Amino acid sequence: MLILLLAYLGGILTIVSPCILPVLPFVFARAGRSFLRSTLPLLVGMAATFALVATLAAVGGGWAVRANEAGRWAALALLALFGLALVFPALSDRLTRPLVALGSKLSEKRSEESIWSSTVLGVATGLLWAPCAGPILGIIFTAAAINGASFNTSLLLLAYALGAATSLALALMVGGKLFARMKKSLGASERIRQVLGILVLAGVAAIALGLDTRVLAKLSSGQTAALETGLARKLGLGQGMDESRTRTNALGHLVLPDEGELPAFDGLGPWFNSPPLTREQLRGKVVLIDFWTYSCINCLRSTPYVRAWHERYAKDGLVVIGVHAPEFAFEREPANVARAMRELGIRYPVALDNDYRLWRALKNNYWPAHYFVDAKGRVRYHHFGEGNYGMQERVVRQLLAEAGRAPAGGAARPSSAGAQQPAAIGAIRSPETYIGYWRADRFVSPGGLLRDQPKTYAPAPLKLNAWSFEGRWINQQKSSRSLTAGAKIHYRFHARDLHLVLASATGKPIRFRVTIDGQAPGEDRGIDIAADGSGRVATERLYQLIRQKGPVRERMFTIEFLDPGVEAFAFTFG
């Protein structure tokens, strides 16, 4: 119930986002008409359509995205026709003759209101509505994509949509009163109607050009995200268990609640560094379940600590199990995981969870995520994300002591190098940025991203955290592939480290060259390139391309791929 309330409140906050502006003309065009027969059917149709399409988009893959695109263009045509009918009364009269016979009046008429026509307009508006995907909607989409279609997913999306519809209804009540006064005082109802039609057409043009999702969403991301994140924090969602929420008793021991039995390991595999393990085999052992994936920078930075705990406490009865849950398709390949394990020095057991069996059983939503299990097989503590390593090690030591295997000596001593080194948290002002259209934002090349079709892109002036393509690319759901030699990606960032997840779509090494502020990186090079900026994509993984040695400041990053066929997935920073 709490998450439903949060989703509803997150939807209400959509009204403060400029990304809702393209929808407002369609709503205000119903001002002054019957709420029950005009406004309410429109809002209900919009909310229901958004919830349905969003559910399909979250769990249906590329086919659903393509279906949604077709729906958007059909809706654009419908609303453009509606806008023209508002501007030109003669056109309205001509159109309504056959439409009245069909019971579907799509323009303003002085005759009796039609619930059906308003609902149809609501459906069209819902197809076009692309609200800014802030933290709350992002949580819903992530859970839907991982856990699959469910009634709860649709219910959460519907709650979010109803929240937005509520805020639009309130705006319409105020707007309706203003419109009524204008009509009464100016006697210009026909003129107002034509202005509304022009606004509708402007909204259609903005959506057709992609301005609703590129420009408006970029303007509002900071404002709405901050409000939604604050709500999530106040309601206690999206947070891991940490020191601030863990109590100690009179003896100074941690009070670790029983969070339930460790689920069975059904469906895991193949296993590395160990034969397949079962929950029953681990009775009497303290177990650490580490959810990770090898191209995740947060996982890479936590790995030295997990590795050190294994080395320090295995003799005392700690069993570390790395559960590899992939984010990208290439991370599903056992050979890729085995190679990454060798490079990272991982010697504890690792099992692949390509179907998210254990992930779903523990209701997990995070990389990395650590679950601590006592000798009786009960989950006693969990932690999401990086940090609080001292507290996590304290949990390990206490659970071992409870099992009668209290470790002697001091704490573990993790060692890290390259991308595994701790991030310069205070200097990071750039967020993780996905390149595939499913989660891409802040892209500024002229014309925006073209989905699943080749396009020659041009660079554009970049503000902080904006990025662009140059050359010929095909943008896909989770990645983009270069089609010609010389294709480039530009990104203006502020962080000590810049990483980019890359793969070769051709199976052959792909050469590239990196510049920073137009120059070779020199001492600011990452571990995966030379001082002159040269490097090559040989395997599918995260590449560290920049590590600034001096004061961290805003920089312009460019990577040029000298061979075609690179696949780029996501930027991360440290």
PyMOL commands that set and color helices and strands:
alter all, ss='L'
color gray80, all
select helices_A, chain A and resi 2-16+18-28+35-59+62-87+89-102+115-128+135-147+151-186+189-208+211-234+243-245+280-282+297-316+329-332+334-344+357-361+389-402+418-420+425-427+522-524
alter helices_A, ss='H'
color red, helices_A
select strands_A, chain A and resi 271-272+286-292+318-324+350-352+369-373+379-384+433-434+454-457+467-475+480-482+487-493+497-504+510-516+534-537+541-547+555-561+566-573
alter strands_A, ss='S'
color yellow, strands_A
deselect
rebuild
show_as cartoon
